[in-house]
Each structure stands twice: as structure tokens, then as C-alpha cells.
Amino acid sequence: MNELNLVELKQELMEYGLEVGDVGTIVYCHAGERDFEVEFVRTDGYTQALLTLSIDQIQPLEQPGILHVRSLDNQAAVSQDSF
């Protein structure tokens, strides 16, 4: 996996409002390529989460595929002031 690749979350991370299948973008690959900085962006353009995730928590987005949008409940939404 490389920087700017789209990836799919394999593990629920509810503390960040993220569910299995959510799509993020790799913004940085750590040495050894086992850990990645992944950004998850909402439809309004704000960052939902920017996390360091292991290769076991994400997988390359399958091609071809269809993206799905879901609503965030207010408790799951991360404040834009957090970033």
C-alpha cells in the first residue's frame, strides 16, 4: 500500500465514529510499511479522524467497487476544532 491509496477499514473504531468498511486515504507510510497514517473525511470535507493504523486494520479498496455514504449521529461526529 502506498500514500494516497484508498483503503477500507477492517475493524470498528466507534470512539472515532468509524465502522468496518469506511474508506480512508493513506497520507503517510511508516518505515517497514506495517503502519500507516490514514485520514477519514466526511462528506462536508472535514476530517473525521486521522489515525495511525496497522496493516491488520486496513485493506486496499477493492476495484471496481461502489462507495456508500452513511449518516453520522451527533455523538460519533468529531468536532472540526479537534484537527
Secondary structure, 3 states (H helix, E strand, C coil): CCCCCEEEECCCEHHHCECCCCEEEEEEECCCCCEEEEEEECCCCCEEEEEEEECCCEEECCCCCCCCCCCCCCCCCCCHHHC
